[in-house]
C-alpha cells in the first residue's frame, strides 16, 4: 500500500482528500502545518507528498526543499493558480501542480500518473472477484480470462482506482475516450453495461441519479 503525506492546513479539505485516497487504496497521513510536515518527511517513508503552498510554520516552497533532498515526488495542491506560481513550483522540482478547487477524479488521476512515473504503481491488484493485470492489460475471474476491449479495460481501471466515488459521465468520457465531453452519454452507458455484463457486476457498478456511475466498495458496500 502506497503512503501519501497530505500537507494541508484546512482540515475539511484534508479530510476530503484523505477519505477519497483511502477509498482508492492509499495510506494517508495528514500534516496541518509546515513544521509537522517537515518532521514527518524526515522521519517516515512516503511515496508521494501532496503539498499546499500557504501553510503555517513553513510554506510549501520551503518544504519542497525537504522533499527534493529526500527524492520524494510532490504534487502541489494550492489556491495560487497564476502562471508565475505554477512555473515556480515546477521549476523547484514538483512533479505536478493542481489548482483548487479541483475534481477528486482529477487528483486521483494525477496521483496515479506521478506514482507510475516513479514505477510505484501496482502491476496486479484485485477488485471483488476480478484480478487486474495492468502490465498485460488482462482480467481474470476464477482463473479464467475475461476478454475486454481496450476501452472496456480502461473503463474498468477508472472504476477500480476510484472505488466508491460517483463519477460523472463527462469525467468517464474524458478519462477513457479523451477529448471534451459533448454529451456522449450513450457511448458511456453502452460500455458500462457491457462491462457489467462481462464481469457479472450488475450489482457492483451502480447508476448514480443525474451523475453517472460508481463502483461499490469492499464487500459490495457503499463505504459511507
BAZA-236248 format. One record per atom (N, C-alpha, C): residue in one letter; x, z, y. Coordinates in steps of 0.1 Angstrom, whole numbers, plus 2048, in hexadecimal, padded with zeros to 3 digits. Atoms other than C-alpha are relative to their C-alpha. Layout:
// BAZA-236248
AXZY...
//
This chain:
// BAZA-236248
X8098007F4X800800800X80980080CX7F88017F4X80E7F6821X7FC80A80BX8027F57F7X81381083CX8017FB80EX8008057F2X809809860X7FF80C80AX8017F67F5X80F81F87FX7F87FA80BX8088047F5X7F581D89AX80380880CX7FC7F97F3X8038278BCX7F67FD80AX80C8037F7X7E38298D1X7FB80D806X8047F47FAX7D98448EAX7F1802801X80E7FF7FFX7B483C8EAX7FB8027F2X8047FD80EX7A684E8CBX7F57F87FAX80A809806X7868398C7X8067F37FBX7FA80D804X79B8198C6X8098027F4X7F87FD80CX7B48298AEX7F88027F4X8087FD80CX799835897X7F97F37FBX80680D804X788812897X80B7F87F8X7F6807807X7A980288EX8048067F3X7FC7F980DX7B281C874X7F67FE7F5X80B80180AX79081A863X8007F27FAX80180D805X7917F4860X80D7FC7F8X7F3803807X7B67F2855X8008087F3X8017F980DX7AF80D83BX7F77F97F6X809807808X7927FA82EX8067F37FAX7F980C805X7A97DC82AX80B8037F7X7F67FC80AX7C17F0815X80D805806X7F37FB7FAX7DB7FC82EX7FF80F802X7FF7F27FDX7E7820832X80480280FX7FE8007F1X7E5829857X80480E805X7FD7F47FAX7F584486CX7FE7FE80FX8038017F2X7EA84B890X80A808809X7F87F87F6X8018558ADX7F97FE80DX8078007F4X7EE85E8CDX8087FE80DX7F88017F4X80C85C8E4X80E7FA7FBX7F3806803X82F84C8E6X80A8097FAX7F77F7806X84286B8DDX7FE8027F1X8047FF80EX82F8708BDX8037F37F8X7FD80D806X83284B8B5X80F7FF7FDX7F1801802X85884C8B9X8058097F5X7FC7F680BX85B86B8A3X7FC7FB7F3X80580580DX84685B888X8097F47FBX7F880C804X85A83A889X80E8047FBX7F27FC804X87B84D886X8008087F3X8007F780CX86F864869X7F87FB7F4X80880580BX85784F854X8027F17FFX7FF80E802X85982D845X7F27F9803X80C8087FDX840813853X8037F27FDX7FE80E802X83A7EF84BX7FC7F880DX8058077F4X82A7E786DX7FC80A80AX8047F77F5X8247F788FX7F67F8809X80A8057F6X8057F08A4X80280880DX7FA7F97F5X8117F98C7X7F97FD80DX8058017F3X7FE7FF8E7X80B80180AX7F68007F6X8127FA907X7FF80C809X8027F57F6X80281491EX7FE80D7F8X8017F4807X80A83390AX80680C808X7F97F57F9X811856918X80C8047F8X7F47FB806X833865911X80B7F6800X7F780B800X84584590AX7F77F37FEX80980B801X835823910X8047F67F5X7FE80980BX8338068F8X80D7F8801X7F38087FEX8517F3906X80C8097FCX7F57F7804X867812901X8008027F1X8017FF80EX85A8168DEX8057F47F8X7FB80C806X8627F28D7X80F8017FCX7F17FE802X8877FC8D9X8028077F3X7FF7F980CX8828158BDX7FD7F77F4X80580980AX86F7FC8A8X80B7F57FCX7F780A802X8897E18ADX80D8057F9X7F47FA806X8A67F88A3X7FD8037F1X8047FD80EX893801883X7FB7F47F8X80580C806X88A7DD87CX7F28007FBX80E7FF803X8657E587DX7F87F5806X80980A7FAX84C7C9882X7F680780AX8087FA7F6X8377CF8A1X7F67F6805X80A8077F9X8167C28AEX7FB80880CX8057FA7F4X80E7CB8D2X7F07FF800X80E8007FEX7E97D58D7X7FE80680DX8007FB7F2X7E37D98FCX7F57F9809X8098067F6X7CB7D3919X8087F880AX7F88087F7X7E87C392CX8017F27FBX80180E806X7E079F926X8067F5809X7FA80A7F8X7F478D941X80B7F97F8X7F6807807X80C772936X80E807801X7F47F97FEX828786945X80280B7F6X7FF7F580AX8217A492FX8027FB7F2X7FF80680DX81D78E910X80F7FC7FEX7F3805801X83E77D917X80A80B7FEX7F67F5800X85079E91DX7FF8077F2X8017FA80DX8427AD8FDX8067F87F5X7FB80980BX84B78F8E7X80F7FF802X7F18017FEX86E78C8F7X80780D7FBX7FA7F3804X8747B18EFX8018017F0X7FF80180FX86F7A88CAX7F38037F9X80D7FE807X84A7AE8C3X7FD7F37F8X80480B808X83C7998A7X7F37F9804X80D8057FBX81A7948B7X7FC80880CX8057FA7F4X80779D8D6X7F17FE800X80F802800X7E17A38D5X7FA80880BX8067FA7F4X7CD7AB8F4X7F28067FDX80D7F9801X7B07C48F5X7F67F980AX8057FD80DX7947C08EEX8027F47F6X7FE80A80AX7997AD8CDX7F78027F5X8087FF80CX7867A68AEX8088067F4X7F97FA80BX78F7BB890X8057F57F6X7FC80A809X79079C87AX80D7F9805X7F38067FBX7AB78D891X80B8097FEX7F57F6802X7BF7AD890X8058007F2X7FC80080EX7BE7AD86AX8087F37FCX7F980D803X7C9788869X80E801805X7F38007FAX7E678F880X80980A7F9X7F87F6808X7F17AE86CX8057FA7F4X7FD80780CX7F079A84DX80B7F5802X7F680B7FDX80477D85DX80E806802X7F37F97FEX81F795869X8068057F4X7FB7FB80CX8227A6848X8057F57F7X7FC80B809X824785836X80D7FA805X7F48057FAX83F77A84EX80C8087FBX7F67F7805X853798842X8008027F1X80180080EX84A79181EX7FB80E7FBX8057F3804X8367B181CX7F28007FBX80D801805X8157A4810X7FF8017F1X8017FF80FX8087AB7EDX7FD7F27FBX80280D806X80A78C7D8X7F48007F7X80B7FF80AX7F07987BEX7F980D803X8087F47FFX7D47B07C4X7F27FE7FAX80D800807X7B27B97B5X7F5804809X80C7FD7F9X7907B97C5X7F48007F6X80A7FE80BX7747C67AEX8067FB7F3X7FB80580DX7797B278EX8087F3801X7F880D7FEX78D79579DX80E804804X7F27FF7FDX7B379379EX8047F4807X7FD80B7F7X7BF77E7BBX80F7FF801X7F18027FFX7E276F7B9X8027F680CX7FE8087F4X7EB7637DCX80B7F57FFX7F580A802X80B7517D1X7FC7F47F9X80480C808X7FB73B7B7X7F27FB804X80E8037FBX7D973B7C9X7F67FF7F4X80980080CX7C77447A9X7F880D800X8087F5801X7AB75C7A1X7FC8017F1X8047FE80EX7A476B77FX7F680C7FFX8097F6803X788780771X8008027F1X8007FD80EX78B79174FX80A7F77F9X7F6808806X7AA77D749X7FE7F1800X80380F7FFX79975B74FX8007FC80FX7FF8057F2X7A074676EX7F27FB805X80C8057F9X784740786X8057F580AX7FB80C7F9X78971D795X7F980080EX8058007F3X78571E7BBX8067F4808X7FB80A7F8X7897027D4X80A80780BX7F77FA7F6X7A37077F0X7F980880AX8077F87F6X789712809X7F980C7FAX8067F4807X7787297F0X80A80B7FEX7F67F6802X79973A7E9X80380680EX7FD7FA7F2X7A073E80FX7F4809804X80B7F87FDX77D74B813X80080E7F9X7FF7F3808X7827657F7X80B809806X7F57F87FAX7A3770807X7FB80780DX8057FA7F4X792775828X7F780C7FEX8097F5803X77778B819X80880B7FAX7F97F5807X79079E803X80980880AX7F87F97F6X7A67A6821X7F880680BX8087FA7F6X7897B1836X7F48077F9X80A7F9807X7767C881EX7F7808809X80A7F87F9X7567D882CX7FF7FC80FX8018047F2X75A7C584DX7F67F4801X80980B7FEX73D7AF858X8067F5808X7F980C7FAX74C78D85FX7F57F6806X80980A7FAX73A776877X8037F37FAX7FE80D805X73475386BX80B7F8808X7F68077F7X749747889X80E8047FCX7F37FB804X76675D87EX8047FA7F2X7FE80680DX76375185AX8047F1801X7FD80E7FFX76372D864X80D7FD806X7F38037F9X78072F87CX80C8057F8X7F57FC808X795742863X8037F87F4X7FF80780CX78E72D845X8017F1802X80080F7FEX78870A853X8097FD80CX7F88027F4X79B70E874X7F87F980AX8078077F6X790700895X7F5809806X80A7F97FAX77470B8ABX7F37FF7F9X80D800807X75371689CX7F57FA809X80A8077F8X7376FF8A7X7F28017F9X80D7FE807X71A70E893X7FF7FA7F2X80080680DX725701871X7FC80B7F6X8047F5809X71271E860X7FD7FB7F2X80380580DX707707843X80D7FF7F8X7F3801807X72B70183AX80480D7FBX7FC7F2804X733726839X7F68057F6X8097FB80AX71372F827X8017FA7F2X7FF80780DX71771580CX80D8057F8X7F47FB806X73B720805X7FF80E7FBX8027F3804X731744804X7F88017F4X80980080CX71573D7EBX8087FB7F4X7F880580BX72D7297D5X80A80A7FBX7F67F6804X7477447D6X7F980C7F9X8087F5807X72D75F7CDX7FC7FD7F2X80480480DX72174B7B0X80C7FF7F6X7F5801809X7437437A2X80680D7FCX7FB7F3803X74E7677A4X7F680A7FAX80B7F7804X72C77579AX80080C809X8007F57F6X72D78A7BAX7F47FF809X80D8017F8X7097857C5X7FD80D807X8037F27FAX7077AB7CCX80C806807X7F47FA7F9X72A7AF7DBX8037F980DX7FF8077F3X72B7957F7X7F2800805X80E7FE7FBX70C79E80CX7FF7FA80EX8038067F3X6FC78D829X7FE80B80AX8027F77F5X6FC79F84AX7F87F980BX80A8077F7X6DE797860X8057FC80DX7FC8067F3X6E678187EX80F801802X7F28007FFX70B785877X8077F77F7X7F980980AX719776857X8008077F3X7FF7FA80DX726787838X80A80B7FFX7F77F5802X7387A682BX8028017F1X7FC7FC80DX74B7AD80BX7FF80F7FFX8027F2801X7417D07FFX80D8077FCX7F47F8803X75B7EC7FAX8018037F1X7FE7FC80DX7677FC7DBX7F48057F9X80B7FC808X74E8017BFX7F37FA806X80C8077FBX7367EA7D2X7F980880BX8077F87F6X72F8037EEX8037FA80EX7FE8057F2X72C7FD813X80C807806X7F47F97FBX748816819X7FE80680EX8037FA7F3X737824838X7F880D7FF
//
